[in-house]
Amino acid sequence: MDARGRRHVPLRWPLLMLSLIISSSLISATSSDKVTLELYYETLCPYCANFIVNYLYKLFDTGLIEITDLKLIPYGNAKIRPNSTVVCQHGPYECLLNTIEACAIDVWPDVHAHFPFIYCVEKLIYDGKKTEWETCFLKLGLDEKPVTDCYESGRGKELNLRNAAVTGDLRPPHTYVPWVTVDGQPLYDDYIDFVSFICKAYKGSPVPAACSGLSAADVSEKGSLNIFTPVCYTGVTIKSLFSGITTAVASWVRGVTEAAALE
Ligand SMILES: *[C@@H]1O[C@H](CO)[C@@H](O)[C@H](O)[C@H]1NC(C)=O
């Protein structure tokens, strides 16, 4: 018998399997152990779409979502005018989609319910098909009505103002998006490595399989800036994108008269 004999105690695995069958949330039974990951983003920043579509989804693929409290804040570098209307970095269509995603999160608070929708919309954006976002309701078998009601009532605007406040309260303040924090600490240019940071921050047990094989070195070695930082900086208006979508926006942004004013 070797020193590791205990790893082969036969009762352990059946019990684990049973607990997984009874409730997948047993792994995160003590929700205070959960690591909080916040993503501050704006819907049309291509690097945000890239992060969600090619990286963040792994939380669900690997089961890490069971130890993670994922919070999505679709506001990013938008600004509030003195009359409390919102101006978005990539123009009015971004404001529309920021609001739609904020509404989806509000209508379906369970991350397992709203993330597939956010993912679907961001995938369309990533593929250059942002105007097809409404197909996500049908694709996912979701009821469109509560989300459009939220958008058309004052609720969507209220959510935007709340997300503006939450984003504005960031300390240190964000300087670009995607801006990822783990337990309140910004990951800066290491945001792609969010899995390492979650695993490092997680103090509960059992440690998810996705974390085994990651050492502390994986986290500490990184810290140098990427040469081409894949982010959208604050205070930058993407003029070409902006003017390109203005016409398309006019037909899509129902009731938002600003679209015409921004020509
Ligand atoms: C808010 O102010 C902007 C100019 O700063 C103006 O273009 C817009 O029409 C105003 N919106 C409302 C609803 O008053």
The ligand as an SDF file (V2000), in Angstrom:
LIG
                    3D

 14 14  0  0  0  0  0  0  0  0999 V2000
  -30.6870   64.7780  -24.1030 C   0  0  0  0  0  0  0  0  0  0  0  0
  -29.6410   65.6730  -24.4650 O   0  0  0  0  0  0  0  0  0  0  0  0
  -29.1230   65.4920  -25.7630 C   0  0  0  0  0  0  0  0  0  0  0  0
  -28.0030   66.5060  -25.9760 C   0  0  0  0  0  0  0  0  0  0  0  0
  -27.1330   66.4970  -24.9220 O   0  0  0  0  0  0  0  0  0  0  0  0
  -30.2210   65.6670  -26.8110 C   0  0  0  0  0  0  0  0  0  0  0  0
  -29.7050   65.4380  -28.1000 O   0  0  0  0  0  0  0  0  0  0  0  0
  -31.3490   64.6800  -26.5160 C   0  0  0  0  0  0  0  0  0  0  0  0
  -32.4110   64.9130  -27.4110 O   0  0  0  0  0  0  0  0  0  0  0  0
  -31.8350   64.8400  -25.0780 C   0  0  0  0  0  0  0  0  0  0  0  0
  -32.8400   63.7980  -24.8180 N   0  0  0  0  0  0  0  0  0  0  0  0
  -33.9120   63.9920  -24.0960 C   0  0  0  0  0  0  0  0  0  0  0  0
  -34.8220   62.8210  -23.9490 C   0  0  0  0  0  0  0  0  0  0  0  0
  -34.1580   65.0620  -23.5660 O   0  0  0  0  0  0  0  0  0  0  0  0
  1  2  1  0
  1 10  1  0
  2  3  1  0
  3  4  1  0
  3  6  1  0
  4  5  1  0
  6  7  1  0
  6  8  1  0
  8  9  1  0
  8 10  1  0
 10 11  1  0
 11 12  1  0
 12 13  1  0
 12 14  2  0
M  END
$$$$
